[in-house]
Amino acid sequence: MGQERIAAELQAKEADLLEQMARLTRPEQDQGAISFGKRVGDGTAMAVDRLTAVGAHSNLQDILAQVRRALAKIEESSYGACDECGTQIAPGRLEVRPWSTHCVEHS
């Protein structure tokens, strides 16, 4: 796969991640009176949903950082080399996760 094609794929992934993160951070509409009593109610369900969204947002931030690092590596002409040991990352790994910046051993 050519560097330009990989860069385009990474840029599309970056845009997708940013959109997903924006959806997760949008304020909830019509929260109304929220109850956090002993029984599972709307308030408890909303709190659980929010905690799940925070975890998902954190995961998306991690992937976004990897995507941006992979784009930087293309600019540096070091794409495909492990950031840790410098060995070539397996082509199959890069095909599945083009934002990989570490070999399997150092991931």
C-alpha positions in Angstrom: 0.0 0.0 0.0 1.4 3.4 -1.0 2.3 6.1 1.5 -0.3 8.5 0.0 -3.1 5.9 0.3 -2.1 5.1 3.9 -2.0 8.8 4.7 -5.5 9.3 3.2 -6.8 6.3 5.2 -5.3 7.6 8.4 -6.8 11.1 7.8 -10.2 9.5 7.3 -9.7 7.5 10.5 -8.7 10.7 12.3 -11.9 12.5 11.1 -14.0 9.6 12.1 -12.5 9.5 15.6 -13.0 13.2 16.0 -16.7 12.8 15.0 -17.2 9.9 17.5 -15.5 12.0 20.3 -17.8 15.0 19.5 -20.9 12.8 19.7 -19.8 11.5 23.1 -19.2 14.9 24.5 -22.5 16.5 23.3 -24.7 17.4 26.3 -27.7 15.2 26.9 -31.0 16.8 26.1 -34.0 16.8 28.3 -32.5 15.4 31.5 -35.4 16.7 33.6 -35.7 15.6 37.2 -33.1 12.9 37.7 -33.5 10.5 40.7 -30.5 8.7 42.2 -32.5 6.6 44.8 -31.9 3.0 45.9 -33.5 1.6 42.9 -32.1 1.7 39.4 -33.9 4.6 37.8 -33.3 7.0 34.9 -30.6 8.9 36.9 -28.6 5.7 37.7 -28.9 4.6 34.1 -27.7 8.0 32.9 -24.8 7.9 35.3 -23.8 4.4 34.0 -24.2 5.6 30.4 -22.0 8.6 31.2 -19.3 6.5 32.7 -19.3 4.2 29.7 -19.0 7.3 27.4 -16.0 8.6 29.4 -14.3 5.3 29.0 -15.1 5.2 25.3 -13.8 8.7 24.9 -10.6 7.9 26.6 -10.1 4.9 24.3 -10.8 7.1 21.2 -8.2 9.6 22.4 -5.6 6.9 22.6 -6.4 5.7 19.1 -6.4 9.3 17.8 -2.9 9.8 19.3 -1.7 6.7 17.5 -3.2 7.8 14.2 -1.6 11.2 14.5 1.8 9.5 15.4 1.5 7.3 12.3 0.8 10.4 10.2 3.9 12.0 11.7 5.9 8.9 10.9 4.8 9.2 7.3 6.1 12.7 7.2 9.4 11.6 8.9 9.7 8.7 6.4 9.8 6.3 9.3 6.3 4.8 8.8 6.3 1.0 9.4 9.2 1.0 11.9 8.6 0.3 15.5 8.9 3.4 17.7 10.5 1.2 20.5 13.0 -1.0 18.7 13.1 0.3 15.1 12.3 -3.1 13.5 9.8 -3.2 10.7 6.2 -3.8 11.8 4.7 -6.8 10.2 2.8 -5.9 7.0 -0.2 -7.8 8.1 -0.4 -5.7 11.3 -0.1 -2.5 9.3 -2.8 -3.7 6.9 -5.2 -4.3 9.8 -4.1 -1.3 11.9 -2.4 1.2 9.7 -2.0 3.4 12.8 0.3 0.9 14.5 3.5 2.5 15.6 4.9 -0.5 17.5 5.7 -4.1 16.6 3.7 -6.8 18.2 6.4 -7.4 20.8 6.3 -3.8 22.0 2.6 -3.1 21.6 
